[in-house]
């Protein structure tokens, strides 16, 4: 009987030990699958990525957990918006290149008009000087009766008309000079458009 009890005690102890080991294995396995803790932290290797340009990603060239090296293509950004911007910048450059000769022609025309207006001043000054000289020579002849009062009045009117014509010629010349534009704003616009095109081609 003592041997049976001893065997039974060993058997119960072995079953209890196997139960404790099985419970420990199950608990460890469960903690591996669903870890829990009150005070812990997770450490992982992180790499922050940022593209040089913004846009919609249209293709991803890597899989999860794939090893990559410097220079590998990870994803592709939709190039269409950038192509459109480059095309717009190219069109702006071409438009300004076409506009520049027209502006230069306009400046040449305006300069020619200003030169003509300046010559108009010279002509008006000559007319006024002639009218003043004729009046100056004729007025002394009115007293002795060599000319009539009507002739002198006509010469005075001609002098006033010549003076008004001179003032108008000066005004027109000033307006013509002020109307002369410059090609520099268009040239600056063109340089800006070229710089924009170069920067958009770079991206």
C-alpha positions in Angstrom: 0.0 0.0 0.0 2.8 2.3 0.8 4.3 1.7 -2.6 1.0 2.5 -4.3 0.7 5.8 -2.4 4.3 6.7 -3.2 3.6 5.9 -6.9 0.4 7.9 -6.8 2.1 10.8 -5.2 4.8 10.8 -7.9 2.2 10.5 -10.6 0.2 13.4 -9.2 3.4 15.5 -8.9 4.3 14.7 -12.5 0.8 15.6 -13.7 1.0 18.8 -11.7 4.4 19.6 -13.1 3.3 18.9 -16.7 0.3 21.1 -16.1 2.4 24.0 -14.8 4.8 23.6 -17.7 1.9 23.5 -20.2 0.3 26.6 -18.6 3.7 28.4 -18.7 4.1 27.5 -22.4 0.6 28.6 -23.3 1.0 31.9 -21.3 4.4 32.6 -23.0 2.9 31.8 -26.5 -0.1 34.0 -25.8 2.2 36.9 -24.7 4.2 36.4 -27.9 1.1 36.7 -30.0 -0.6 39.5 -28.0 2.1 41.2 -26.0 0.9 43.5 -23.1 2.7 45.7 -20.8 2.0 48.7 -18.6 5.3 50.4 -19.3 7.1 49.6 -22.6 8.2 51.3 -25.8 8.6 50.1 -29.3 11.7 50.7 -31.2 12.0 50.5 -35.0 14.2 51.8 -37.7 12.4 54.6 -39.5 13.4 56.5 -42.5 11.5 59.7 -43.5 11.0 60.1 -47.3 10.1 63.3 -49.1 10.1 63.9 -52.8 11.6 67.0 -54.4 8.3 67.9 -55.9 4.7 67.3 -54.8 2.1 65.4 -56.7 -0.1 62.4 -57.0 1.7 59.0 -56.7 0.8 56.9 -59.7 3.1 53.9 -59.2 4.9 52.3 -56.2 8.0 50.3 -57.2 8.7 48.6 -53.8 6.9 46.0 -51.7 6.5 46.0 -47.9 9.8 45.2 -46.1 11.8 45.2 -49.3 15.4 46.1 -48.9 16.3 49.3 -50.9 19.5 51.1 -51.7 20.3 54.7 -52.2 19.1 55.8 -55.7 16.5 53.1 -56.0 13.1 54.3 -57.4 10.5 53.9 -54.7 7.5 55.5 -56.3 6.6 57.6 -59.4 4.8 60.9 -59.3 2.3 61.8 -62.0 4.4 63.8 -64.6 1.4 65.2 -66.5 0.9 68.4 -64.4 4.6 69.1 -64.8 4.5 68.6 -68.5 1.6 71.0 -68.7 3.4 73.6 -66.7 6.5 73.2 -68.9 4.3 73.5 -72.0 2.7 76.7 -70.6 6.1 78.2 -69.8 7.4 77.3 -73.2 4.3 78.9 -74.8 4.9 82.0 -72.7 8.5 82.3 -73.8 7.5 81.8 -77.5 4.7 84.4 -77.1 7.1 87.0 -75.7 9.7 86.2 -78.3 7.1 86.9 -81.0 5.9 90.0 -79.1 9.4 91.6 -78.7 9.9 92.5 -82.5 6.3 94.0 -82.5 7.1 96.1 -79.5 10.4 97.1 -81.1 8.5 98.1 -84.3 6.0 100.1 -82.2 8.9 101.9 -80.4 10.5 102.7 -83.8 7.1 104.1 -85.1 6.6 106.1 -81.9 10.2 107.5 -82.1 9.6 108.4 -85.8 6.4 110.2 -84.8 8.2 112.1 -82.0 10.9 113.1 -84.5 8.3 114.3 -87.0 6.6 116.3 -84.2 10.0 117.8 -83.3 10.4 118.9 -86.9 6.9 120.3 -86.7 8.1 122.6 -83.9 10.9 123.9 -86.1 8.5 124.6 -88.9 6.0 126.3 -86.6 8.8 128.4 -85.1 9.8 129.5 -88.6 6.2 130.3 -89.5 5.8 132.4 -86.3 9.1 134.2 -86.9 8.1 135.0 -90.5 4.7 136.3 -89.4 6.3 138.4 -86.7 8.9 139.8 -89.1 6.3 140.6 -91.8 4.0 142.3 -89.2 7.1 144.2 -87.8 7.9 145.5 -91.3 4.3 146.3 -92.3 3.0 148.1 -89.2 5.2 151.2 -89.7 3.8 151.5 -93.3 0.2 151.9 -91.9 0.8 155.5 -90.7 1.9 157.0 -94.0 -0.9 155.0 -95.7 1.2 152.6 -97.7 -0.9 149.7 -96.4 -4.4 149.5 -95.2 -5.6 148.7 -91.6 -7.2 145.5 -92.9 -3.8 144.3 -94.2 -2.2 145.0 -90.8 -5.1 143.2 -89.1 -4.6 140.2 -91.4 -0.9 140.1 -90.5 -1.6 140.3 -86.8 -4.1 137.4 -87.1 -1.5 135.4 -89.1 1.0 136.0 -86.2 -1.5 134.9 -83.6 -2.3 131.8 -85.7 1.4 131.0 -86.0 1.9 131.4 -82.3 -1.1 129.0 -81.6 0.3 126.5 -84.2 3.7 126.6 -82.4 2.1 125.9 -79.0 0.1 123.0 -80.6 3.3 121.6 -82.2 5.1 121.7 -78.9 2.2 120.0 -77.2 2.1 117.3 -79.9 5.9 116.8 -79.6 5.6 116.3 -75.8 2.8 113.8 -76.2 4.7 112.0 -78.9 7.8 111.8 -76.7 5.8 110.5 -73.7 4.1 107.9 -75.9 7.4 106.3 -76.7 7.4 103.0 -75.0 10.4 100.8 -74.3 11.3 97.2 -75.1 12.9 96.7 -71.6 9.6 95.6 -69.8 9.0 93.0 -72.5 12.6 91.9 -72.4 12.4 91.6 -68.6 9.2 89.6 -69.0 10.9 87.3 -71.5 13.9 86.7 -69.2 11.4 85.9 -66.3 9.6 83.5 -68.6 12.9 81.8 -69.6 13.8 81.4 -66.0 10.4 79.9 -65.2 10.8 77.5 -68.1 14.3 76.5 -67.0 13.1 75.8 -63.4 10.2 73.8 -64.6 12.4 71.7 -66.9 14.7 71.0 -64.0 11.8 69.4 -62.0 
